[in-house]
């Protein structure tokens, strides 16, 4: 039965609220160990240095095991929404994506976590202990921001492509450097969502924030993906450019079985 007019609009709105909140709650549930330790880390008094260090180690261990697979699964669901399939079964799609992408998410999570740790230590050393080398600390901070932003492309590629993890990591970073507008607009959108939740309704962190950011991130990624596909087709039509290697190699798009 299809509702029309105001009733139809309200019905579609409630449907989207259920989709967004359901996906976000699954993400929170699967990321719960990491999120719990993160909450403790943010709440701890700065004077408890040893306890803070222990919690940092716990976050570094739990991120690849819980946060990365859960976020990849969330992107699997929002990918469907962006590609015109809003009526997919959220529970089944989420956990299918969780299972299929777990290994890639784990390896990618270890890669990103190690890089973040190394960069954080370097920034701390350059900015605190070697004040005459703060320029290197600033450069490292910029690289760390770029690495963080590339996560949007990483999760989108894990959800969208059949590719080896090495190719996904390489292309996620290259795409961030070569096509920065879309991914940085995603960052601005994510900051806006976080600010709204923090200022007006913190409960939205639990029921909406993650899935809204994932939807917006994949929306921007998919627009970039389609543009790159069009450009690749044009290059294939030109005989002189057939043998030129691609800097960013497009993988095989995932299809439903």
Secondary structure by P-SEA (a helix, b strand, c coil): cccccaaaaaaaaaaaaaaaaaaaaaaaaaaaaaaaaaaaaaaccccaaaaaaaaaaaaaaaccccaaaaaaaaaaaaaaaaaccccccaaaaaaaaaaaaaaaaaaaaaaaaaaaaaaaaaaaaaacccccaaaaaaaaaaaaaaaaaaaaaaaaaaacccccaaaaaaaaaaaaaacaaaaaaaaaaaaaaaaaaaccccccccccaaaaaaaaaaaaaaaaaaaaaaaaaaaaacccccccccccccccccccc
